[in-house]
Amino acid sequence: MPAYGQAAIARTIGMKPKLGARIEEELVSGWNRAATQHVSLSLLVIEIDRFREYFTAYGKPATDATTGRVMQAIADALPRDGDLCLRMGRATFVIVLPDLPALMARATAKNITTAIRKAGLPHKDSHAGSITLSMGLAVGNPRGAYDKKFFEAAAEALKKAQRKGINRVESVDLRPAQEKKRKAA
């Protein structure tokens, strides 16, 4: 069963999104687990495309129901039983995937896209005709204490995907820079 985080996204230019305690807890836990086991950590930040237009066209009750169906479809597409889809704000979801390499994380993003397409949730104000998602993926090899820049990298990848259109996934691999930094230290 998916977990539900409660946090609002800062809509003001220049403000960073507030993650909420549950998401922050999951990020720190995933980071620590990956750091202890010396494995990769993948992070997906997902947003429903053209959400405001959907809300305007369909209203709050339909939007709430559809958001719940999107969250369930995402949760059902996750690769492991313990993986959680956490809600951040009205149309954004966060998935922390410790010990999931980059290729498997990309495959997970593709599986989520397929699950949403199969759900066939109509969106009359999107040129796709149905609900679509944009995603930002960050992959790193954590060491030491949790670094908030990891989440920021995934959020920036999401913004890049949204600038390119709808139904896109953009990824950033932080491992080369992390390795270079470790060797320099």
VENFENRA-V619142 format. One record per residue. N is the residue number from 1. SS is DSSP state (alpha for helix, beta for strand, coil for the rest). PHI is phi in radians with two decimals (* if undefined). Layout:
[[N SS PHI] [N SS PHI]]
//
This chain:
[[1 coil *] [2 coil -1.22] [3 coil -1.62] [4 coil -2.00] [5 coil -1.57] [6 coil -2.13] [7 coil -2.68] [8 coil -1.63] [9 coil -1.50] [10 coil -1.26] [11 coil -1.65] [12 coil -1.41] [13 coil -1.01] [14 coil 1.58] [15 coil -1.60] [16 coil -1.57] [17 coil -1.13] [18 coil -1.57] [19 coil -1.42] [20 coil 1.51] [21 alpha -1.09] [22 alpha -1.16] [23 alpha -1.19] [24 alpha -1.02] [25 alpha -1.06] [26 alpha -1.16] [27 alpha -1.10] [28 alpha -1.13] [29 alpha -1.09] [30 alpha -1.10] [31 alpha -1.05] [32 alpha -1.11] [33 alpha -1.09] [34 alpha -1.14] [35 alpha -1.13] [36 alpha -1.14] [37 alpha -1.56] [38 coil 0.96] [39 coil -2.21] [40 coil -1.29] [41 beta -2.20] [42 beta -1.97] [43 beta -2.37] [44 beta -1.88] [45 beta -2.01] [46 beta -2.14] [47 beta -2.40] [48 beta -1.21] [49 coil -1.23] [50 coil 0.91] [51 alpha -1.13] [52 alpha -1.06] [53 alpha -1.12] [54 alpha -1.09] [55 alpha -1.03] [56 alpha -1.10] [57 alpha -1.32] [58 alpha -1.95] [59 coil 1.52] [60 alpha -1.13] [61 alpha -1.03] [62 alpha -1.16] [63 alpha -1.11] [64 alpha -1.07] [65 alpha -1.12] [66 alpha -1.17] [67 alpha -1.07] [68 alpha -1.10] [69 alpha -1.19] [70 alpha -1.10] [71 alpha -1.07] [72 alpha -1.15] [73 alpha -1.09] [74 alpha -1.09] [75 alpha -1.03] [76 alpha -1.18] [77 alpha -1.55] [78 coil -1.26] [79 coil -1.31] [80 coil -2.28] [81 coil -1.04] [82 coil -1.43] [83 coil -1.27] [84 coil -2.05] [85 coil -1.80] [86 beta -1.85] [87 beta -1.58] [88 beta -2.25] [89 coil 1.38] [90 coil -1.46] [91 coil -2.37] [92 beta -2.10] [93 beta -2.30] [94 beta -2.21] [95 beta -2.29] [96 beta -1.72] [97 beta -2.19] [98 beta -1.20] [99 coil 1.00] [100 coil -2.20] [101 coil -1.09] [102 alpha -0.96] [103 alpha -1.11] [104 alpha -1.24] [105 alpha -1.16] [106 alpha -1.12] [107 alpha -1.12] [108 alpha -1.10] [109 alpha -1.04] [110 alpha -1.13] [111 alpha -1.11] [112 alpha -1.14] [113 alpha -1.01] [114 alpha -1.11] [115 alpha -1.09] [116 alpha -1.18] [117 alpha -1.10] [118 alpha -1.15] [119 alpha -1.15] [120 coil 1.01] [121 coil -1.42] [122 beta -1.16] [123 coil -2.55] [124 coil -1.18] [125 coil -1.74] [126 coil -2.02] [127 coil -1.16] [128 coil -1.33] [129 coil 1.44] [130 beta -2.56] [131 coil -1.09] [132 coil -2.30] [133 beta -2.22] [134 beta -1.89] [135 beta -2.39] [136 beta -2.03] [137 beta -2.12] [138 beta -2.08] [139 beta -2.25] [140 beta -2.58] [141 coil -2.01] [142 coil -1.08] [143 coil -2.51] [144 coil 1.29] [145 coil -1.28] [146 coil -0.96] [147 coil -1.94] [148 coil -1.09] [149 alpha -1.13] [150 alpha -1.12] [151 alpha -1.10] [152 alpha -1.03] [153 alpha -1.14] [154 alpha -1.17] [155 alpha -1.12] [156 alpha -1.15] [157 alpha -1.09] [158 alpha -1.07] [159 alpha -1.04] [160 alpha -1.11] [161 alpha -1.06] [162 alpha -1.18] [163 alpha -1.13] [164 alpha -1.49] [165 coil 2.39] [166 coil -1.93] [167 coil 1.02] [168 coil -2.18] [169 beta -2.17] [170 beta -2.09] [171 beta -2.24] [172 beta -2.35] [173 beta -1.80] [174 coil -1.50] [175 alpha -1.08] [176 alpha -1.06] [177 alpha -1.18] [178 alpha -1.13] [179 alpha -1.16] [180 alpha -1.07] [181 alpha -1.12] [182 alpha -1.14] [183 alpha -1.20] [184 alpha -1.30] [185 coil -1.37]]
//
